[in-house]
Amino acid sequence: MKKVLYFIFALFFNICRVFPVKKRLAVFLAPHRGGAHDSLSEFEKYVISRGEYKTVRVSSSPDSVKEAVSFFLRAPYILARAGYVFLNDNFMPLSSLRFSPETVIVQFWHGEGAFKKFGLLTNLPEDIRNREIKSGRKLSYVICTSENVRETYAKAFGVDESKVLPLGSPRLDYLLNNSDKENALESVFNMYPAVRGKKLVLYAPTFRDNPEDDREILSHIDARAFEEALGDEYALLVKLHPQVHSAVSGGINDVTDCDIGALSLACDILVTDYSSVCMDFAVLDKPCIFYAYDLPKYENERSFCFGYKDYVPGEVVTDFDGVIKAIKNPRNTGKIGRFREFNFDYIDAHNSERIYEFISDNRK
């Protein structure tokens, strides 16, 4: 069925190629819903603020039949005429689209630095791998955050390293804005008045490829033990990955619907497993605890760009008692600083500006 939809989308797109390209039309394509403050969204805001381009937002994840029909009728025409296309994930129809040489296509991806393997670095079905290879050939540039990860991104997208630009992450423009931090914290307190005045611990696990393993994630935390040991000083917030379909039981502060960027600003400590949200906390120099209760299995199924235990910016524990002990007695081993320096060449709030100027000055 997907192949049929890809074919229909490409057919409409290639028909619309008869129309001329509008060099001042910037299209923001969001296959990955990265939230209100991911790099794609932050860069879109910056482009709008400059007022030099007409911008159009296109989501490839419609929520209804009506939206799906609208997407297949509207998106091919918009993309065919775009002077710029910015996206934050792999978009499978891209492999079959014959863009004009005038169109600049920029991949932001939805994570910073290099952590879990992604793209062509992972074990993919042959048909998907072939589509991603063909999609990579359409890319003009891939944005990354550090010269150290340029080679990793080139391999993940199947592009020459010269196309990978270590210019930073527009997401940092948001994370390093102090006024945004105050607003994020107040919004959490307003939603959960009982946590006001306490330090906030965010538990943000990533998804597993096996849905059964997803359903078991919350069984590995003990909210009662947390409350008894730390409740006077700390509050536990839980944010599940969008791909995790597991009910959060009573007694847990469920912040799954909250923007991860706002939570990164508001919370004091991160507990995660293999989520790239650790990049946010490293940039903000906040403690990270890695609760890797199923590390051998995860390494076998997904794996990482670098050795997990030595690379991650924090203490690695394998049971919830270890999580509690790590919160009580944080260990500053210098791992956060090393991790941040490796993954980010720029720790500033000028990332959007830097990318904008480069792409504008180097138009094909």
C-alpha positions in Angstrom: 0.0 0.0 0.0 2.8 2.4 0.9 4.5 1.9 -2.4 1.2 2.8 -4.2 1.0 6.0 -2.2 4.6 6.9 -2.9 3.9 6.3 -6.6 0.8 8.5 -6.6 2.7 11.3 -4.7 5.6 11.2 -7.1 3.2 11.2 -10.1 1.5 14.3 -8.9 4.8 16.0 -8.1 6.3 15.2 -11.5 3.2 16.6 -13.2 3.5 19.8 -11.2 7.1 20.2 -12.3 5.8 22.0 -15.4 5.3 25.0 -13.2 8.4 27.3 -12.6 10.3 27.2 -9.4 9.8 30.1 -7.0 13.3 30.8 -5.6 11.8 32.8 -2.7 9.5 29.9 -1.6 10.8 28.0 1.4 8.9 24.8 2.3 9.3 23.2 5.7 8.5 19.5 5.5 8.0 17.7 8.8 8.0 13.9 8.5 9.1 13.8 12.1 7.0 15.7 14.6 9.8 17.1 16.7 7.7 19.5 18.7 7.4 23.2 18.8 11.1 23.8 19.4 13.0 21.3 17.2 15.6 22.6 14.8 13.2 22.7 11.8 10.6 24.8 13.8 13.2 27.2 15.2 14.8 27.7 11.8 11.3 28.3 10.3 10.7 31.0 12.9 14.0 32.6 12.0 13.3 32.6 8.3 9.9 34.2 8.9 11.5 36.8 11.1 13.8 37.8 8.3 10.9 38.4 5.9 12.8 37.6 2.8 11.0 34.3 1.9 7.5 33.1 1.7 7.2 30.1 4.0 4.9 27.1 3.9 4.7 24.3 6.5 3.9 20.8 5.3 3.3 17.9 7.7 3.5 14.4 6.2 1.7 12.9 9.2 -2.0 13.8 8.6 -4.4 13.1 11.4 -7.5 12.5 9.3 -8.7 11.3 5.9 -9.4 14.9 5.0 -5.9 15.9 5.9 -4.4 12.9 4.0 -6.3 13.8 0.8 -5.2 17.4 1.2 -1.6 16.4 1.7 -1.5 14.3 -1.5 -3.2 17.0 -3.6 -1.4 20.1 -2.1 2.1 18.9 -1.1 3.3 17.7 -4.5 2.5 21.1 -6.1 4.1 23.1 -3.2 7.3 21.0 -3.2 7.6 21.0 -7.0 7.7 24.9 -7.0 9.9 25.3 -3.9 13.1 27.2 -4.0 14.1 25.6 -0.7 12.9 22.4 1.0 13.9 21.9 4.7 13.1 18.6 6.4 13.8 16.9 9.7 13.6 13.2 8.9 13.7 10.8 6.0 10.7 11.3 3.6 10.3 8.2 1.6 8.6 9.7 -1.5 11.7 11.9 -1.9 13.5 9.0 -3.6 11.1 9.2 -6.6 10.9 13.0 -6.9 12.7 14.7 -9.8 13.4 18.2 -8.3 14.6 21.1 -10.4 18.3 21.8 -10.2 17.3 25.2 -8.8 15.8 23.7 -5.6 18.0 23.5 -2.5 17.1 20.6 -0.2 18.4 20.7 3.3 18.2 17.9 5.9 18.1 19.1 9.5 17.5 15.7 11.1 15.7 15.7 14.5 18.6 15.0 16.8 21.8 16.7 17.6 25.3 15.2 17.6 25.8 11.4 17.3 24.4 8.9 19.7 22.2 6.0 18.4 22.9 4.7 15.0 20.5 6.1 12.4 19.7 6.2 8.7 21.9 4.0 6.6 24.0 3.0 9.6 21.1 0.8 10.9 19.9 -2.5 9.7 17.2 -1.6 7.2 15.0 -3.8 4.9 16.5 -3.7 1.4 13.6 -1.7 -0.1 13.8 1.0 2.5 17.6 1.1 2.3 17.4 1.7 -1.5 14.9 4.5 -1.0 17.1 6.2 1.6 20.1 5.9 -0.7 18.1 7.5 -3.5 16.8 10.2 -1.2 20.3 11.0 0.0 21.2 11.8 -3.6 18.6 14.6 -3.7 20.0 16.4 -0.7 22.0 19.6 -1.2 23.1 19.9 2.4 22.9 18.0 5.7 23.2 20.1 8.9 25.1 18.7 11.9 26.4 20.2 15.1 30.1 19.3 15.1 33.0 18.5 12.8 33.5 15.4 14.9 30.2 13.9 13.7 30.4 15.0 10.0 31.6 11.6 8.8 28.8 9.8 10.8 26.2 12.0 9.2 27.7 11.5 5.7 27.4 7.8 6.1 24.0 7.9 7.6 22.6 9.8 4.7 24.8 8.4 1.9 26.2 11.8 0.9 29.7 13.2 0.4 31.2 14.8 3.5 31.4 18.1 1.6 27.6 18.3 1.8 27.5 18.0 5.6 27.7 21.4 7.3 28.7 21.5 11.0 27.0 24.8 11.5 25.0 24.1 14.7 21.5 23.4 15.7 18.7 26.0 15.7 17.2 24.1 18.6 20.0 25.7 20.8 18.7 29.1 20.0 15.7 28.2 22.0 17.5 26.3 24.8 19.9 29.1 25.5 17.2 31.8 25.8 16.8 32.6 29.5 13.3 34.0 29.1 12.2 30.8 27.5 13.5 28.9 30.6 11.4 30.9 32.9 8.3 30.4 30.8 8.9 26.6 30.5 9.3 26.2 34.3 6.2 28.2 35.1 4.1 26.2 32.6 5.1 23.0 34.3 4.2 24.4 37.7 0.8 25.6 36.4 0.0 22.1 35.1 1.3 20.3 38.2 0.9 22.6 41.2 2.1 19.9 43.6 5.6 19.9 42.2 6.1 23.7 42.6 9.1 24.3 44.8 10.7 20.9 44.1 13.6 20.0 41.9 12.3 18.2 38.8 13.6 14.9 37.6 12.6 14.0 34.0 12.4 10.3 33.1 12.4 10.2 29.3 13.0 6.7 27.9 13.1 6.1 24.1 11.1 3.5 22.2 12.1 -0.1 21.5 11.7 -1.8 18.2 9.6 -4.5 19.9 6.2 -3.2 21.0 6.1 -5.7 23.9 9.3 -4.2 25.2 7.7 -0.7 24.9 4.8 -1.9 27.1 7.3 -3.0 29.8 9.2 0.3 30.1 7.1 1.8 32.9 7.3 -1.4 34.9 11.0 -0.6 35.5 10.3 2.6 37.5 9.0 2.6 41.1 7.1 5.8 41.8 6.5 4.9 45.4 10.1 4.2 46.1 11.0 7.5 44.5 8.5 9.3 46.6 9.7 7.7 49.8 13.4 8.3 49.1 13.3 11.7 47.4 9.8 13.1 47.6 10.6 15.9 50.0 13.1 17.5 47.6 12.3 16.0 44.1 9.3 15.4 41.9 9.4 12.8 39.1 8.0 13.7 35.7 7.6 11.0 33.0 7.6 11.7 29.2 7.2 8.8 26.9 8.4 8.8 23.3 5.6 9.3 20.7 6.2 5.8 19.4 5.6 4.2 22.9 2.0 3.2 23.3 1.8 2.5 27.0 -0.7 3.8 29.6 0.8 5.8 32.4 -0.7 4.7 35.7 -2.0 7.0 38.5 0.5 8.6 40.8 2.9 9.5 38.1 3.2 13.1 36.7 2.6 12.3 33.0 4.1 15.0 30.8 4.1 13.0 27.6 2.1 15.7 25.8 4.5 18.5 26.8 7.2 19.8 24.5 10.5 18.1 25.1 12.4 21.3 24.6 10.4 23.1 27.3 10.9 20.1 29.7 14.7 20.2 29.1 14.6 23.8 30.2 12.4 23.3 33.2 13.8 20.1 34.7 16.9 19.8 36.8 18.0 16.2 36.2 17.5 13.8 33.3 17.0 10.1 33.7 17.0 8.4 30.3 18.2 5.2 28.6 19.1 5.8 24.9 17.3 9.0 24.1 19.1 11.8 22.3 17.4 14.2 24.8 20.6 13.9 26.7 22.0 16.3 24.1 19.7 19.0 25.5 20.8 18.4 29.1 24.5 18.3 28.1 24.2 21.7 26.4 22.5 23.1 29.5 25.1 21.4 31.7 22.5 19.5 33.7 23.1 16.1 35.3 22.1 13.0 33.3 21.6 9.5 34.6 21.4 6.6 32.2 19.0 3.9 33.3 20.1 1.1 30.9 18.3 -1.9 32.3 18.2 -3.7 28.9 21.5 -2.5 27.5 22.8 -5.8 26.0 19.5 -6.4 24.2 19.3 -2.8 22.9 22.9 -2.8 21.7 22.2 -6.0 19.8 19.0 -4.6 18.1 19.9 -1.0 17.5 23.5 -0.2 18.7 25.3 3.2 19.0 27.7 5.3 17.0 30.3 5.0 19.9 30.8 2.8 22.9 27.8 3.5 25.2 29.2 3.3 28.7 32.3 5.4 28.0 30.5 7.9 25.7 27.3 8.9 27.5 27.4 12.1 29.6 26.5 10.6 33.0 26.4 7.6 35.3 25.1 4.3 33.9 22.9 2.3 36.2 20.9 -0.9 35.6 18.2 -0.9 38.3 15.9 1.7 39.8 17.7 1.6 43.2 20.7 2.8 41.2 18.7 5.7 39.8 17.7 6.8 43.3 21.3 6.6 44.6 22.6 8.5 41.6 20.1 11.3 42.2 21.1 11.5 45.9 24.8 11.4 45.2 25.5 12.8 41.7 29.0 12.0 40.4 30.7 14.7 38.4 33.2 12.8 36.3 33.7 15.4 33.6 31.7 13.3 31.1 29.2 16.0 30.4 31.9 18.5 29.4 33.7 16.0 27.1 30.4 14.9 25.5 29.3 18.5 24.9 32.6 19.5 23.4 32.6 16.5 21.1 29.1 17.0 19.8 28.8 20.8 19.6 31.2 23.2 17.9 28.9 26.1 18.8 27.3 26.7 22.1 25.5 29.9 21.3 22.1 31.3 20.2 23.2 32.2 16.6 22.7 28.8 15.0 19.7 29.8 12.8 21.5 32.9 11.6 24.7 31.0 10.8 22.8 28.4 8.7 20.6 31.0 7.0 23.6 33.1 5.9 25.5 30.1 4.6 22.6 28.7 2.6 21.6 32.1 1.2 25.2 32.9 0.2 25.8 29.5 -1.5 22.6 29.0 -3.5 23.1 26.8 -6.5 
